[in-house]
Amino acid sequence: TASASVKDEVVNITLTNANPNKAISVECDLSKNYKSVSGQIVTGKEITDFNDFGKEEKVKMADFDIKKIKKGKLNCRNTCTFCCICSTKINVP
């Protein structure tokens, strides 16, 4: 699934992959030039992973590398692995 919103000149794109067998690739067409792109991913190693009080975290947030926007397109290739949530912020200059 995907969602997008704009607030204070920041575009927020959220992707969710519920397929346990395949990473996904997404290409977004953007109409403006943007100053910066950053992203975070929430994921675990196993589809059954979860966090529980008093135990080591299995599901974690981490920064992930997003290729620069080229010709008005943002590409996220095989970024969103199984059962993960990817959040991308794009800042307008």
Secondary structure, 3 states (H helix, E strand, C coil): CEEEEEECCEEEEEEEECCCCCCEEEEEECCCCCCEEEEEEEECCCCCCCCCCCCCCCCEEEECCCCCCECCEEEEEEEECCCEEEEEEEECC
